[in-house]
Structure formats: C-alpha cells, structure tokens
Amino acid sequence: MALLSLGALAVHDLRYGAGYHEHAGAALRQQGHAYLTLVGILAAGLMSVALALFGAVLLRARRGRSGSSGGAPFMRTWAYATLSLVAVYVTQEGFEGQLSQGHPGGITGIVGHAGWVAFLLAVAIGAAVALLLRGSEAVIALVAGRGRRARRRAPRLVPRPPRFTRLPLESLARHLAGRGPPLRS
C-alpha cells in the first residue's frame, strides 16, 4: 500500500511535468492540487511505517520465524500494481475535474495536456513496485536462510552427554567378550 501510494503520487506529478513542462507547478496550483502536499506527507509516513515493519520481518526471519509464502508471480503483481495506479489516477483526475474550478473536467481532465502519459508512467511505476516487492521477498528468504545456517553452526551452550560404548551383540554371541559372567556361589 505504501509503495502504491508513493507510486500514485509519482504518476500524478510526472504526468503534470510531461504535460506542462516548466509550468507544471503553476498548473498544479491553478487546478486545485494543493491537497497533494498533505497526501505526500501521509504517503511518506505510511512508507516509514512499512519500512519499520519490513525491518521487523527481517529480524523475525533471522531468528527463523519467517512466515514468507513466496508471494504472487512478478507478472501478476506488475499487472495489479499498474491497474491500481491507473485506477487511482483516473479517479483522482475525475474528482478533481468535478470539484476544482480550474481543473478541466471529463475525459479532457484525464487525458488532456499529455494526460495519456500517465498510463505509460503507471506501467513503468507498476513494474518498479512489483520489482521492489519481489526483491523484498528475496531479501527475507536470504536472511531466513542465513539465519538457519548460523543456528546449525552455532556452538552448543550445554555439552552433549558422553556416549558410552557397549560391545556389539555379535561379540557376545561368538564368545569373544573379554570374560564370562561371574559364577554364582
């Protein structure tokens, strides 16, 4: 969710950069995008929480308590991330067109002024989100594997009890034991 939030902000800002070039800041102010500052702060906070949780998962994996299931395949994750970013962009621009006075409405608000670039950006940023998710799963698996190997090599704090050797039964059966049993008196 944190990666998608930052990705949605990136799609939106890069789309305006592509459509308005050096006038992107003025276009954002005129079209009612002042709320994006607060959204950016919230997305950064969400990302910091996600990074803290990732660190906790890494510590758990190092201790051998990893519950990583392997996740979805890359292509499926990429498709879902891309579709999510497109849905957020279209919904956001649609609401802005209806609620903000300076923002163009309808399809013009979504694809006008090089808005169609947002769909290409969503594909690229969706791939980056999928790569980051798959990479984090690989890191967790790597840390979990190293933790298991380290536990196997770790010295035992309690020494093992000594092993007592017994004569194999075969020696007794062939009368090869050192001496016979004592006589009963």
C-alpha positions as CSV (number, residue, x, y, z in Angstrom):
1,M,0.0,0.0,0.0
2,A,2.9,2.4,0.8
3,L,4.6,1.7,-2.5
4,L,1.3,2.2,-4.4
5,S,0.7,5.5,-2.5
6,L,4.1,6.8,-3.5
7,G,3.6,5.4,-7.0
8,A,0.3,7.2,-7.4
9,L,1.8,10.5,-6.4
10,A,4.7,9.9,-8.8
11,V,2.4,9.1,-11.7
12,H,0.4,12.3,-11.0
13,D,3.4,14.6,-10.6
14,L,5.3,13.1,-13.6
15,R,2.2,13.4,-15.7
16,Y,2.0,17.1,-15.0
17,G,5.7,17.5,-15.6
18,A,5.2,15.9,-19.0
19,G,2.1,17.9,-19.9
20,Y,3.1,21.3,-18.7
21,H,6.9,21.2,-18.6
22,E,8.3,24.2,-16.7
23,H,4.8,25.4,-15.9
24,A,3.8,22.3,-14.0
25,G,3.9,23.9,-10.6
26,A,1.7,26.8,-11.7
27,A,-0.7,24.3,-13.4
28,L,-0.9,22.2,-10.2
29,R,-1.7,25.3,-8.1
30,Q,-4.3,26.6,-10.6
31,Q,-6.1,23.3,-10.9
32,G,-6.7,22.7,-7.2
33,H,-3.9,20.3,-6.3
34,A,-2.8,22.0,-3.1
35,Y,-4.1,19.0,-1.1
36,L,-1.3,16.8,-2.6
37,T,1.2,18.3,-0.1
38,L,-0.7,16.7,2.7
39,V,-1.2,13.5,0.7
40,G,2.6,13.4,0.2
41,I,3.3,13.7,3.9
42,L,0.8,10.9,4.7
43,A,2.4,8.7,2.0
44,A,5.8,9.3,3.4
45,G,4.6,8.4,6.9
46,L,3.0,5.3,5.5
47,M,6.3,4.4,3.8
48,S,8.2,4.8,7.0
49,V,5.8,2.5,8.8
50,A,6.2,0.0,6.0
51,L,10.0,0.2,6.3
52,A,9.8,-0.4,10.0
53,L,7.6,-3.4,9.5
54,F,10.0,-4.7,6.9
55,G,12.8,-4.4,9.4
56,A,10.7,-6.4,12.0
57,V,10.1,-9.1,9.4
58,L,13.8,-9.3,8.6
59,L,14.6,-9.7,12.3
60,R,11.9,-12.4,12.6
61,A,13.3,-14.2,9.6
62,R,16.8,-14.1,11.0
63,R,15.5,-15.8,14.1
64,G,13.9,-18.5,12.0
65,R,10.3,-17.3,12.4
66,S,9.7,-16.2,8.9
67,G,6.2,-16.8,7.5
68,S,7.1,-15.8,3.9
69,S,4.9,-17.6,1.5
70,G,6.8,-16.6,-1.7
71,G,4.2,-14.1,-2.9
72,A,2.4,-13.7,-6.2
73,P,4.3,-14.1,-9.5
74,F,6.0,-11.0,-10.9
75,M,3.7,-10.5,-13.9
76,R,0.6,-10.7,-11.8
77,T,2.0,-8.2,-9.2
78,W,3.0,-5.9,-12.0
79,A,-0.4,-6.1,-13.6
80,Y,-2.2,-5.4,-10.3
81,A,0.1,-2.5,-9.5
82,T,-0.4,-1.0,-12.9
83,L,-4.1,-1.3,-12.8
84,S,-4.2,0.1,-9.3
85,L,-2.1,3.1,-10.3
86,V,-4.3,3.7,-13.4
87,A,-7.5,3.4,-11.3
88,V,-6.1,5.9,-8.7
89,Y,-5.1,8.4,-11.5
90,V,-8.4,8.2,-13.3
91,T,-10.5,8.5,-10.1
92,Q,-8.3,11.3,-8.8
93,E,-8.5,13.3,-12.0
94,G,-12.2,12.7,-12.3
95,F,-12.9,14.0,-8.8
96,E,-10.6,17.0,-9.4
97,G,-12.4,17.8,-12.6
98,Q,-15.7,17.8,-10.7
99,L,-14.6,19.6,-7.5
100,S,-11.9,22.0,-8.6
101,Q,-12.9,25.1,-10.5
102,G,-9.6,25.5,-12.5
103,H,-9.4,21.8,-13.4
104,P,-10.7,20.6,-16.8
105,G,-13.5,18.1,-16.4
106,G,-14.4,14.8,-18.1
107,I,-12.1,13.0,-20.4
108,T,-10.1,16.2,-21.1
109,G,-9.1,16.3,-17.4
110,I,-7.8,12.8,-17.6
111,V,-6.0,12.6,-21.0
112,G,-5.8,16.2,-22.0
113,H,-2.4,18.1,-21.9
114,A,-0.5,14.9,-22.3
115,G,-2.5,13.1,-19.6
116,W,-2.3,9.9,-21.6
117,V,1.4,9.8,-20.5
118,A,0.0,8.8,-17.0
119,F,-0.9,5.4,-18.4
120,L,2.6,4.7,-19.6
121,L,4.0,6.0,-16.3
122,A,1.7,3.7,-14.5
123,V,3.1,0.7,-16.4
124,A,6.7,1.7,-15.6
125,I,6.0,2.6,-11.9
126,G,3.9,-0.6,-11.6
127,A,6.9,-2.6,-12.7
128,A,9.1,-0.8,-10.1
129,V,6.6,-1.6,-7.4
130,A,6.5,-5.2,-8.4
131,L,10.3,-5.4,-8.5
132,L,10.6,-3.9,-5.1
133,L,8.0,-6.3,-3.7
134,R,9.7,-9.3,-5.2
135,G,13.1,-8.0,-4.1
136,S,11.9,-7.6,-0.6
137,E,10.7,-11.2,-0.6
138,A,14.1,-12.4,-1.9
139,V,15.9,-10.5,0.9
140,I,13.6,-12.0,3.5
141,A,14.3,-15.5,2.1
142,L,18.0,-14.8,2.0
143,V,18.1,-13.6,5.6
144,A,16.0,-16.6,6.7
145,G,18.4,-19.0,5.0
146,R,21.4,-17.4,6.6
147,G,19.7,-17.5,10.0
148,R,19.1,-21.2,9.6
149,R,22.7,-21.9,8.6
150,A,24.0,-19.8,11.5
151,R,21.8,-21.7,14.0
152,R,23.1,-25.0,12.7
153,R,26.8,-23.9,13.1
154,A,26.3,-22.2,16.5
155,P,28.2,-23.8,19.4
156,R,26.1,-25.6,21.9
157,L,26.0,-24.0,25.3
158,V,25.2,-27.2,27.1
159,P,27.7,-30.0,26.3
160,R,26.3,-33.3,25.0
161,P,26.4,-36.2,27.4
162,P,29.2,-38.6,26.9
163,R,28.5,-41.7,24.8
164,F,29.1,-45.0,26.5
165,T,30.3,-47.7,24.3
166,R,28.9,-51.2,24.5
167,L,30.2,-54.3,23.0
168,P,28.2,-55.3,20.0
169,L,25.9,-58.2,20.5
170,E,27.8,-60.1,17.8
171,S,30.9,-60.3,20.0
172,L,28.9,-61.8,22.8
173,A,27.3,-64.4,20.5
174,R,30.7,-65.6,19.3
175,H,32.2,-65.8,22.8
176,L,34.6,-63.0,22.0
177,A,33.9,-61.0,25.1
178,G,36.7,-60.3,27.5
179,R,35.5,-62.6,30.2
180,G,32.4,-64.6,31.1
181,P,29.9,-63.7,33.7
182,P,30.8,-64.3,37.3
183,L,29.9,-67.7,38.8
184,R,27.2,-67.9,41.3
185,S,28.2,-69.2,44.6
